[in-house]
Amino acid sequence: MACYVYVLGSASGDDYRTYVGWTSDLEARLAKHNAGTGARSTRGRQWQLLYAERYLNRGEAMSREWHIKRDRKFRKRLGLDWRN
């Protein structure tokens, strides 16, 4: 089963946030985040998919998610590209 690691972005005024996660269905997961039924930290905001990578299994996706979560420079660069 293919799995995806994704980065979401949300801007509200001067407040900009990113969220990193993994899933087997990108469209359904984004819809859950935007419906307020995703992760608690994503509720109450509108999110856009900024970046995604495809992996062959859950373990690889979860490992990459861990690395992206710690790479703040990468996430910030994605956000700057998205907002401009």
C-alpha positions, 0 to 999 in steps of 0.5 A, spaced: 500 500 500 502 506 498 503 511 503 504 519 503 508 524 507 505 531 506 506 538 508 500 543 509 500 550 510 495 555 513 495 562 513 491 567 517 493 574 518 500 574 520 500 567 523 502 562 518 503 554 520 505 548 517 503 541 519 506 535 517 503 528 517 502 521 513 497 518 510 495 513 505 489 517 501 492 525 501 485 527 498 481 524 504 486 526 509 486 534 507 478 534 507 478 531 514 483 536 516 479 542 513 473 539 516 476 539 523 476 532 524 483 531 523 489 532 528 487 537 534 492 542 532 489 543 525 482 544 527 479 551 526 484 553 520 483 552 512 489 548 510 492 547 503 497 541 501 504 544 500 508 538 499 507 531 498 512 525 497 510 517 496 513 511 499 512 504 498 510 502 505 508 505 512 514 505 515 518 509 510 513 514 510 513 515 518 520 515 518 520 521 513 515 524 516 519 524 523 525 528 519 521 533 515 518 535 522 524 536 525 527 540 518 524 547 520 528 550 514 525 546 509 518 547 512 519 555 512 522 555 505 515 551 503 511 557 506 515 562 503 514 559 496 507 558 497 505 565 500 509 569 495 
